[in-house]
């Protein structure tokens, strides 16, 4: 994504917000205490099976457990925290063509037109609603926390939709894609994947914001129980940075290139 040069008066969407880094508390002390307890139990001769987590692996520990949700002929599978997740959904050609042919400017309309990104958040799409419901079902199946669920959805977008430049996907230098375009094409760049992730997260009930930088777009997800990470405080909500472009990034982890951000609350 590239920011255009101004050919008309610059319009500011508020001032950029500085990030806040929250450090994990007592993590080292807790881990040390757990290790001490284990050492004591082993020394006392406690059977090994009592030190296991007690989970029923069904013989699949080597490859992780498998969870599936949804229905339809579009199937996306990925791994998260060692387990296997699959979502099935329906996406018709008419669904895709509606957004493909939608009359809208698919990029900045003018310099700092960050709020235009809200026009690409499609929380009312039945496809997005179904995907969010599937992720919610996977959360219940796997017993995930709210933060883990945010990371599960993030890994879905990161892994199942590779980062590809707009000039490859759409034949133009910059094209802001609707989530259903990204779902259909199976790929996208930073703003495309961020619009998709943000739409899903709103339908999951999370406080959500788009984070705009000079040449990048990410997502902020509101959380109060995240143990650590980088967030932007807007209106009393801590929007934790979420990098959608590639796998490996979790909620609160931010590349060192990014600092102040224009935070557009969805």
VODREN-426896 format. One record per residue (C-alpha): residue in one letter; residue number from 1; x, y, z. Coordinates in pm, 1 decimal, always signed. Layout:
BEGIN
resn=a&resi=NUM&c1=X&c2=Y&c3=Z $
...
//
This chain:
BEGIN
resn=x&resi=1&c1=+0.0&c2=+0.0&c3=+0.0 $
resn=x&resi=2&c1=+130.8&c2=+343.4&c3=-86.9 $
resn=x&resi=3&c1=+22.9&c2=+683.0&c3=+38.3 $
resn=x&resi=4&c1=-64.7&c2=+922.4&c3=-247.8 $
resn=x&resi=5&c1=+85.2&c2=+1264.0&c3=-294.0 $
resn=x&resi=6&c1=-159.6&c2=+1540.6&c3=-214.9 $
resn=x&resi=7&c1=-325.7&c2=+1722.0&c3=-501.0 $
resn=x&resi=8&c1=-571.9&c2=+1896.1&c3=-274.0 $
resn=x&resi=9&c1=-582.0&c2=+2022.1&c3=+83.0 $
resn=x&resi=10&c1=-456.8&c2=+1771.3&c3=+338.8 $
resn=x&resi=11&c1=-726.4&c2=+1644.6&c3=+573.0 $
resn=x&resi=12&c1=-610.0&c2=+1522.4&c3=+912.0 $
resn=x&resi=13&c1=-804.0&c2=+1242.3&c3=+1084.5 $
resn=x&resi=14&c1=-685.9&c2=+1343.7&c3=+1431.9 $
resn=x&resi=15&c1=-332.9&c2=+1320.7&c3=+1560.4 $
resn=x&resi=16&c1=-126.2&c2=+1001.0&c3=+1552.4 $
resn=x&resi=17&c1=-123.2&c2=+805.0&c3=+1877.2 $
resn=x&resi=18&c1=+200.2&c2=+691.5&c3=+2040.8 $
resn=x&resi=19&c1=+226.0&c2=+321.6&c3=+2129.1 $
resn=x&resi=20&c1=+247.7&c2=+190.6&c3=+2486.0 $
resn=x&resi=21&c1=+446.5&c2=-120.4&c3=+2574.2 $
resn=x&resi=22&c1=+306.6&c2=-335.0&c3=+2851.0 $
resn=x&resi=23&c1=+557.8&c2=-575.0&c3=+3007.6 $
resn=x&resi=24&c1=+458.6&c2=-910.9&c3=+3146.9 $
resn=x&resi=25&c1=+452.0&c2=-915.1&c3=+3525.2 $
resn=x&resi=26&c1=+587.2&c2=-1188.9&c3=+3748.8 $
resn=x&resi=27&c1=+624.0&c2=-1432.1&c3=+3459.1 $
resn=x&resi=28&c1=+974.0&c2=-1531.0&c3=+3565.2 $
resn=x&resi=29&c1=+873.1&c2=-1573.8&c3=+3928.6 $
resn=x&resi=30&c1=+571.6&c2=-1788.1&c3=+3838.2 $
resn=x&resi=31&c1=+776.8&c2=-2013.8&c3=+3611.5 $
resn=x&resi=32&c1=+1043.9&c2=-2049.2&c3=+3881.6 $
resn=x&resi=33&c1=+780.0&c2=-2140.0&c3=+4140.3 $
resn=x&resi=34&c1=+630.4&c2=-2404.8&c3=+3910.2 $
resn=x&resi=35&c1=+971.7&c2=-2557.0&c3=+3849.0 $
resn=x&resi=36&c1=+1039.8&c2=-2570.8&c3=+4222.0 $
resn=x&resi=37&c1=+709.3&c2=-2750.5&c3=+4284.6 $
resn=x&resi=38&c1=+780.3&c2=-3003.7&c3=+4008.2 $
resn=x&resi=39&c1=+1128.7&c2=-3071.6&c3=+4143.6 $
resn=x&resi=40&c1=+984.6&c2=-3129.8&c3=+4491.8 $
resn=x&resi=41&c1=+714.2&c2=-3363.5&c3=+4360.1 $
resn=x&resi=42&c1=+965.5&c2=-3563.0&c3=+4160.4 $
resn=x&resi=43&c1=+1193.5&c2=-3584.2&c3=+4463.7 $
resn=x&resi=44&c1=+900.8&c2=-3718.4&c3=+4668.7 $
resn=x&resi=45&c1=+841.1&c2=-3988.0&c3=+4409.1 $
resn=x&resi=46&c1=+512.0&c2=-3862.5&c3=+4267.7 $
resn=x&resi=47&c1=+414.5&c2=-4077.8&c3=+3964.6 $
resn=x&resi=48&c1=+486.6&c2=-3910.7&c3=+3628.5 $
resn=x&resi=49&c1=+125.4&c2=-3938.4&c3=+3513.0 $
resn=x&resi=50&c1=+20.4&c2=-3699.8&c3=+3790.9 $
resn=x&resi=51&c1=+257.5&c2=-3439.1&c3=+3649.1 $
resn=x&resi=52&c1=+96.0&c2=-3455.6&c3=+3303.5 $
resn=x&resi=53&c1=-177.0&c2=-3209.5&c3=+3204.0 $
resn=x&resi=54&c1=-441.7&c2=-3480.3&c3=+3207.1 $
resn=x&resi=55&c1=-569.9&c2=-3397.8&c3=+2859.8 $
resn=x&resi=56&c1=-711.3&c2=-3672.1&c3=+2640.1 $
resn=x&resi=57&c1=-497.6&c2=-3655.3&c3=+2328.3 $
resn=x&resi=58&c1=-664.8&c2=-3945.2&c3=+2152.8 $
resn=x&resi=59&c1=-320.2&c2=-4054.9&c3=+2042.2 $
resn=x&resi=60&c1=-267.2&c2=-3737.9&c3=+1836.6 $
resn=x&resi=61&c1=-18.2&c2=-3550.8&c3=+2054.4 $
resn=x&resi=62&c1=+251.8&c2=-3581.2&c3=+1788.5 $
resn=x&resi=63&c1=+44.1&c2=-3394.4&c3=+1531.4 $
resn=x&resi=64&c1=-188.1&c2=-3198.2&c3=+1759.2 $
resn=x&resi=65&c1=-561.3&c2=-3216.2&c3=+1801.6 $
resn=x&resi=66&c1=-796.4&c2=-3128.7&c3=+1516.2 $
resn=x&resi=67&c1=-1094.4&c2=-2894.1&c3=+1526.3 $
resn=x&resi=68&c1=-1340.5&c2=-2818.7&c3=+1246.2 $
resn=x&resi=69&c1=-1627.5&c2=-2572.0&c3=+1214.7 $
resn=x&resi=70&c1=-1864.7&c2=-2442.6&c3=+949.2 $
resn=x&resi=71&c1=-1996.5&c2=-2581.8&c3=+624.3 $
resn=x&resi=72&c1=-1947.5&c2=-2510.0&c3=+255.4 $
resn=x&resi=73&c1=-1709.5&c2=-2588.4&c3=-27.7 $
resn=x&resi=74&c1=-1447.3&c2=-2327.3&c3=+64.8 $
resn=x&resi=75&c1=-1206.9&c2=-2489.6&c3=+310.2 $
resn=x&resi=76&c1=-918.2&c2=-2326.2&c3=+496.0 $
resn=x&resi=77&c1=-692.3&c2=-2520.9&c3=+732.1 $
resn=x&resi=78&c1=-403.8&c2=-2401.4&c3=+947.0 $
resn=x&resi=79&c1=-211.0&c2=-2476.7&c3=+1265.5 $
resn=x&resi=80&c1=-233.2&c2=-2277.0&c3=+1585.7 $
resn=x&resi=81&c1=-46.6&c2=-2351.9&c3=+1906.9 $
resn=x&resi=82&c1=+31.7&c2=-2702.2&c3=+1783.0 $
resn=x&resi=83&c1=-325.8&c2=-2797.3&c3=+1693.1 $
resn=x&resi=84&c1=-504.3&c2=-2820.5&c3=+1357.4 $
resn=x&resi=85&c1=-797.7&c2=-2595.6&c3=+1272.7 $
resn=x&resi=86&c1=-1030.7&c2=-2601.5&c3=+973.7 $
resn=x&resi=87&c1=-1304.6&c2=-2361.2&c3=+870.0 $
resn=x&resi=88&c1=-1556.1&c2=-2433.5&c3=+595.2 $
resn=x&resi=89&c1=-1766.7&c2=-2157.7&c3=+444.1 $
resn=x&resi=90&c1=-1975.2&c2=-2075.0&c3=+137.4 $
resn=x&resi=91&c1=-1880.0&c2=-1795.1&c3=-100.0 $
resn=x&resi=92&c1=-2083.8&c2=-1762.4&c3=-417.8 $
resn=x&resi=93&c1=-1974.5&c2=-1590.1&c3=-736.0 $
resn=x&resi=94&c1=-2253.1&c2=-1335.4&c3=-688.0 $
resn=x&resi=95&c1=-2121.2&c2=-1254.8&c3=-337.5 $
resn=x&resi=96&c1=-1776.3&c2=-1191.5&c3=-480.7 $
resn=x&resi=97&c1=-1893.4&c2=-997.9&c3=-785.9 $
resn=x&resi=98&c1=-2108.4&c2=-767.9&c3=-569.9 $
resn=x&resi=99&c1=-1798.4&c2=-634.4&c3=-395.5 $
resn=x&resi=100&c1=-1573.8&c2=-660.9&c3=-699.5 $
resn=x&resi=101&c1=-1805.5&c2=-428.4&c3=-893.3 $
resn=x&resi=102&c1=-1900.0&c2=-206.6&c3=-598.8 $
resn=x&resi=103&c1=-1860.3&c2=+159.9&c3=-694.5 $
resn=x&resi=104&c1=-1598.8&c2=+292.1&c3=-455.5 $
resn=x&resi=105&c1=-1247.0&c2=+435.7&c3=-470.9 $
resn=x&resi=106&c1=-1017.2&c2=+142.5&c3=-389.7 $
resn=x&resi=107&c1=-740.6&c2=+350.4&c3=-233.5 $
resn=x&resi=108&c1=-686.7&c2=+677.1&c3=-48.7 $
resn=x&resi=109&c1=-912.3&c2=+948.3&c3=-191.3 $
resn=x&resi=110&c1=-680.7&c2=+1216.2&c3=-55.5 $
resn=x&resi=111&c1=-382.2&c2=+1238.5&c3=+176.2 $
resn=x&resi=112&c1=-446.3&c2=+1100.7&c3=+525.2 $
resn=x&resi=113&c1=-788.1&c2=+970.5&c3=+426.3 $
resn=x&resi=114&c1=-756.4&c2=+697.7&c3=+687.3 $
resn=x&resi=115&c1=-1127.2&c2=+688.9&c3=+775.4 $
resn=x&resi=116&c1=-1195.9&c2=+562.1&c3=+422.1 $
resn=x&resi=117&c1=-1077.4&c2=+225.0&c3=+548.6 $
resn=x&resi=118&c1=-1402.2&c2=+194.7&c3=+744.5 $
resn=x&resi=119&c1=-1587.4&c2=+165.8&c3=+413.5 $
resn=x&resi=120&c1=-1416.3&c2=-171.5&c3=+360.3 $
resn=x&resi=121&c1=-1520.0&c2=-325.9&c3=+692.3 $
resn=x&resi=122&c1=-1807.0&c2=-557.0&c3=+598.0 $
resn=x&resi=123&c1=-1942.8&c2=-687.0&c3=+927.1 $
resn=x&resi=124&c1=-2288.7&c2=-728.8&c3=+772.6 $
resn=x&resi=125&c1=-2168.7&c2=-981.3&c3=+514.0 $
resn=x&resi=126&c1=-2319.7&c2=-1324.9&c3=+575.1 $
resn=x&resi=127&c1=-1987.8&c2=-1484.4&c3=+479.0 $
resn=x&resi=128&c1=-1794.9&c2=-1286.0&c3=+741.4 $
resn=x&resi=129&c1=-2066.6&c2=-1354.5&c3=+999.7 $
resn=x&resi=130&c1=-2040.1&c2=-1729.1&c3=+930.3 $
resn=x&resi=131&c1=-1659.5&c2=-1725.9&c3=+956.5 $
resn=x&resi=132&c1=-1677.1&c2=-1538.5&c3=+1287.2 $
resn=x&resi=133&c1=-1933.2&c2=-1789.2&c3=+1416.6 $
resn=x&resi=134&c1=-1702.8&c2=-2074.1&c3=+1314.7 $
resn=x&resi=135&c1=-1409.2&c2=-1920.1&c3=+1499.9 $
resn=x&resi=136&c1=-1632.0&c2=-1876.4&c3=+1804.8 $
resn=x&resi=137&c1=-1725.2&c2=-2244.4&c3=+1780.6 $
resn=x&resi=138&c1=-1357.3&c2=-2342.3&c3=+1751.1 $
resn=x&resi=139&c1=-1290.6&c2=-2134.7&c3=+2062.6 $
resn=x&resi=140&c1=-1545.7&c2=-2338.6&c3=+2254.6 $
resn=x&resi=141&c1=-1415.9&c2=-2668.7&c3=+2116.2 $
resn=x&resi=142&c1=-1055.4&c2=-2597.0&c3=+2207.0 $
resn=x&resi=143&c1=-1128.2&c2=-2409.7&c3=+2530.1 $
resn=x&resi=144&c1=-945.5&c2=-2094.6&c3=+2421.6 $
resn=x&resi=145&c1=-930.6&c2=-1766.9&c3=+2611.5 $
resn=x&resi=146&c1=-1036.1&c2=-1436.6&c3=+2454.7 $
resn=x&resi=147&c1=-673.5&c2=-1348.4&c3=+2377.5 $
resn=x&resi=148&c1=-608.3&c2=-1693.4&c3=+2230.1 $
resn=x&resi=149&c1=-920.5&c2=-1656.9&c3=+2015.7 $
resn=x&resi=150&c1=-796.0&c2=-1322.1&c3=+1883.0 $
resn=x&resi=151&c1=-466.7&c2=-1491.2&c3=+1798.2 $
resn=x&resi=152&c1=-648.5&c2=-1787.0&c3=+1641.3 $
resn=x&resi=153&c1=-837.5&c2=-1553.2&c3=+1406.8 $
resn=x&resi=154&c1=-515.5&c2=-1361.6&c3=+1342.0 $
resn=x&resi=155&c1=-328.5&c2=-1679.8&c3=+1247.9 $
resn=x&resi=156&c1=-618.2&c2=-1773.0&c3=+1015.5 $
resn=x&resi=157&c1=-572.6&c2=-1448.3&c3=+821.5 $
resn=x&resi=158&c1=-192.5&c2=-1461.6&c3=+835.4 $
resn=x&resi=159&c1=-157.7&c2=-1823.2&c3=+722.8 $
resn=x&resi=160&c1=-449.3&c2=-1892.7&c3=+490.4 $
resn=x&resi=161&c1=-411.7&c2=-1573.2&c3=+283.7 $
resn=x&resi=162&c1=-50.3&c2=-1516.6&c3=+173.0 $
resn=x&resi=163&c1=+83.2&c2=-1163.5&c3=+137.5 $
resn=x&resi=164&c1=+84.7&c2=-1067.7&c3=-230.8 $
resn=x&resi=165&c1=+127.6&c2=-719.6&c3=-379.5 $
resn=x&resi=166&c1=-173.8&c2=-553.1&c3=-543.7 $
resn=x&resi=167&c1=+1.4&c2=-527.9&c3=-880.8 $
resn=x&resi=168&c1=+8.9&c2=-907.6&c3=-889.1 $
resn=x&resi=169&c1=-346.1&c2=-967.9&c3=-765.8 $
resn=x&resi=170&c1=-527.6&c2=-675.4&c3=-928.5 $
resn=x&resi=171&c1=-282.3&c2=-542.0&c3=-1186.9 $
resn=x&resi=172&c1=-263.9&c2=-196.3&c3=-1025.0 $
resn=x&resi=173&c1=-19.5&c2=-41.0&c3=-780.2 $
resn=x&resi=174&c1=-278.0&c2=+6.4&c3=-504.8 $
resn=x&resi=175&c1=-618.0&c2=-159.8&c3=-458.8 $
resn=x&resi=176&c1=-800.7&c2=-165.8&c3=-127.5 $
resn=x&resi=177&c1=-992.4&c2=-492.6&c3=-136.2 $
resn=x&resi=178&c1=-1312.5&c2=-584.2&c3=+40.0 $
resn=x&resi=179&c1=-1284.2&c2=-891.9&c3=+265.5 $
resn=x&resi=180&c1=-1481.6&c2=-1105.9&c3=+21.1 $
resn=x&resi=181&c1=-1236.3&c2=-1015.0&c3=-254.9 $
resn=x&resi=182&c1=-950.8&c2=-1131.9&c3=-33.5 $
resn=x&resi=183&c1=-1138.3&c2=-1448.9&c3=+62.4 $
resn=x&resi=184&c1=-1212.5&c2=-1527.2&c3=-301.6 $
resn=x&resi=185&c1=-862.4&c2=-1451.7&c3=-433.0 $
resn=x&resi=186&c1=-693.6&c2=-1623.8&c3=-141.5 $
resn=x&resi=187&c1=-431.7&c2=-1351.8&c3=-101.2 $
resn=x&resi=188&c1=-383.3&c2=-982.5&c3=-30.5 $
resn=x&resi=189&c1=-151.1&c2=-714.7&c3=+98.9 $
resn=x&resi=190&c1=-147.6&c2=-538.3&c3=+436.5 $
resn=x&resi=191&c1=-468.1&c2=-337.3&c3=+412.7 $
resn=x&resi=192&c1=-661.1&c2=-618.8&c3=+242.3 $
resn=x&resi=193&c1=-576.1&c2=-867.3&c3=+516.6 $
resn=x&resi=194&c1=-632.4&c2=-607.0&c3=+787.2 $
resn=x&resi=195&c1=-981.0&c2=-524.5&c3=+655.2 $
resn=x&resi=196&c1=-1060.2&c2=-897.3&c3=+659.1 $
resn=x&resi=197&c1=-929.4&c2=-950.6&c3=+1012.0 $
resn=x&resi=198&c1=-1099.2&c2=-638.0&c3=+1146.5 $
resn=x&resi=199&c1=-1434.7&c2=-741.5&c3=+998.5 $
resn=x&resi=200&c1=-1410.8&c2=-1085.5&c3=+1159.5 $
resn=x&resi=201&c1=-1309.9&c2=-943.8&c3=+1496.1 $
resn=x&resi=202&c1=-1596.1&c2=-693.9&c3=+1507.7 $
resn=x&resi=203&c1=-1840.0&c2=-977.9&c3=+1444.0 $
resn=x&resi=204&c1=-1671.2&c2=-1171.7&c3=+1725.2 $
resn=x&resi=205&c1=-1754.0&c2=-882.4&c3=+1956.9 $
resn=x&resi=206&c1=-1406.2&c2=-734.9&c3=+2006.6 $
resn=x&resi=207&c1=-1324.6&c2=-365.2&c3=+2024.8 $
resn=x&resi=208&c1=-1145.5&c2=-315.1&c3=+1694.1 $
resn=x&resi=209&c1=-950.3&c2=-39.1&c3=+1521.6 $
resn=x&resi=210&c1=-752.8&c2=+6.2&c3=+1201.9 $
resn=x&resi=211&c1=-394.4&c2=+121.2&c3=+1255.2 $
resn=x&resi=212&c1=-256.6&c2=+337.4&c3=+975.4 $
resn=x&resi=213&c1=+114.7&c2=+407.9&c3=+931.1 $
resn=x&resi=214&c1=+302.1&c2=+585.5&c3=+649.8 $
resn=x&resi=215&c1=+311.7&c2=+276.5&c3=+427.4 $
resn=x&resi=216&c1=+134.7&c2=+8.5&c3=+624.6 $
resn=x&resi=217&c1=-197.9&c2=-92.1&c3=+777.8 $
resn=x&resi=218&c1=-248.8&c2=-319.6&c3=+1077.1 $
resn=x&resi=219&c1=-527.1&c2=-385.5&c3=+1328.0 $
resn=x&resi=220&c1=-572.8&c2=-296.4&c3=+1693.0 $
resn=x&resi=221&c1=-774.3&c2=-531.6&c3=+1913.7 $
resn=x&resi=222&c1=-907.3&c2=-418.3&c3=+2249.0 $
resn=x&resi=223&c1=-810.7&c2=-633.7&c3=+2545.8 $
resn=x&resi=224&c1=-765.2&c2=-587.4&c3=+2916.1 $
resn=x&resi=225&c1=-620.0&c2=-927.3&c3=+3004.6 $
resn=x&resi=226&c1=-329.8&c2=-941.7&c3=+2757.7 $
resn=x&resi=227&c1=-17.2&c2=-1012.7&c3=+2967.4 $
resn=x&resi=228&c1=+217.8&c2=-799.3&c3=+2760.2 $
resn=x&resi=229&c1=+263.7&c2=-626.4&c3=+2426.1 $
resn=x&resi=230&c1=+221.6&c2=-296.1&c3=+2245.9 $
resn=x&resi=231&c1=-109.7&c2=-115.4&c3=+2242.1 $
resn=x&resi=232&c1=-264.9&c2=+222.0&c3=+2156.8 $
resn=x&resi=233&c1=-483.4&c2=+382.0&c3=+2422.3 $
resn=x&resi=234&c1=-781.9&c2=+548.3&c3=+2256.4 $
resn=x&resi=235&c1=-1091.3&c2=+645.2&c3=+2452.4 $
resn=x&resi=236&c1=-986.4&c2=+427.8&c3=+2743.1 $
resn=x&resi=237&c1=-954.4&c2=+114.3&c3=+2529.5 $
resn=x&resi=238&c1=-615.4&c2=-53.6&c3=+2484.1 $
resn=x&resi=239&c1=-595.6&c2=-155.4&c3=+2118.2 $
resn=x&resi=240&c1=-319.2&c2=-416.0&c3=+2097.4 $
resn=x&resi=241&c1=-121.9&c2=-419.7&c3=+1773.8 $
resn=x&resi=242&c1=-197.5&c2=-715.9&c3=+1542.9 $
resn=x&resi=243&c1=+24.6&c2=-778.4&c3=+1238.6 $
resn=x&resi=244&c1=-178.7&c2=-949.2&c3=+965.9 $
resn=x&resi=245&c1=+80.0&c2=-983.1&c3=+688.5 $
resn=x&resi=246&c1=+269.9&c2=-1296.4&c3=+789.7 $
resn=x&resi=247&c1=+253.8&c2=-1579.5&c3=+1040.8 $
resn=x&resi=248&c1=+441.2&c2=-1577.8&c3=+1368.1 $
resn=x&resi=249&c1=+316.2&c2=-1243.8&c3=+1499.0 $
resn=x&resi=250&c1=+75.9&c2=-1256.2&c3=+1792.1 $
resn=x&resi=251&c1=-141.0&c2=-994.5&c3=+1956.9 $
resn=x&resi=252&c1=+74.1&c2=-715.1&c3=+2098.5 $
resn=x&resi=253&c1=+387.2&c2=-796.9&c3=+1897.4 $
resn=x&resi=254&c1=+488.7&c2=-507.6&c3=+1672.0 $
resn=x&resi=255&c1=+768.0&c2=-476.0&c3=+1412.7 $
resn=x&resi=256&c1=+1030.5&c2=-224.9&c3=+1520.5 $
resn=x&resi=257&c1=+961.3&c2=-9.2&c3=+1212.0 $
resn=x&resi=258&c1=+624.9&c2=+107.4&c3=+1345.7 $
resn=x&resi=259&c1=+555.5&c2=+358.5&c3=+1621.7 $
resn=x&resi=260&c1=+292.1&c2=+631.1&c3=+1614.8 $
resn=x&resi=261&c1=-28.2&c2=+536.3&c3=+1436.1 $
resn=x&resi=262&c1=-348.6&c2=+692.7&c3=+1315.5 $
resn=x&resi=263&c1=-602.0&c2=+482.3&c3=+1505.9 $
resn=x&resi=264&c1=-939.1&c2=+453.5&c3=+1332.7 $
resn=x&resi=265&c1=-1190.2&c2=+288.7&c3=+1564.4 $
resn=x&resi=266&c1=-1431.8&c2=+60.3&c3=+1380.5 $
//
